[in-house]
Amino acid sequence: MAALDEAMAEECGEGGRGPTQADILIDLGDEAWQAVEIDATGWRVIDEPLVRFRVSSQ
């Protein structure tokens, strides 16, 4: 599972569009860096998530 980098999470914070407590981002792990974004309005595949996931080799 991918983990959100703490520095990036702080940058997204409360202002602007980005992950909040109501949003869930799921990394699709593809070469295009796509993710699934889930919020109160539904879900969608997004081509350019505002965060990049760090993938562990473990």
N, C-alpha and C positions, 0 to 999 in steps of 0.2 A: 504494500500500500504506500502511496506517495504521501509525503509530509509537507505541510506549508511552512516555508521558511519564516522564522519569527520576525525578522526585519521587514520582510514583505507584508506580513500580516499587519504590522504596525503602520506601514505606509498606507494600506487600504483603509484601515480604521473606520471612522464614522463618516468621513467626507467623501462625496462622489460615489460612483458606482464601483462596487467591489464586494467581496465577501463580508457579510455581516452575520449576526447570530441567526438571522432568518434564511440565509443563503447556504446552500451546500454546493461545493464544486467537486466533481469526480473526474479525475484525470483518465482520459481514454488510453493513454500510453502509446499513442500513434506518432508517426513521424511529423505530422502537421501540428502537434501540440494542442489538439482539440480537447475540450472538456465538456461535461454535462453540467449545466447550472440548474439548480432546483431552488425555487422560491415559492412564495405564496400564490403566484399566478400560474405555476406549472413548471415544466422543465423544457429545456432546449439545448441543442448541441451548439456550442460557441466555438468559433474559429480562433479567436484571440482573447483568451482569458487574461485578466489584468494581473494574474500571478502565474509564476512558473513553479511547477512542482519539482522537488528534489527527490530523485528516486534512489533509494538505498540499494546496495548490492546484496543485502542480507535477505 
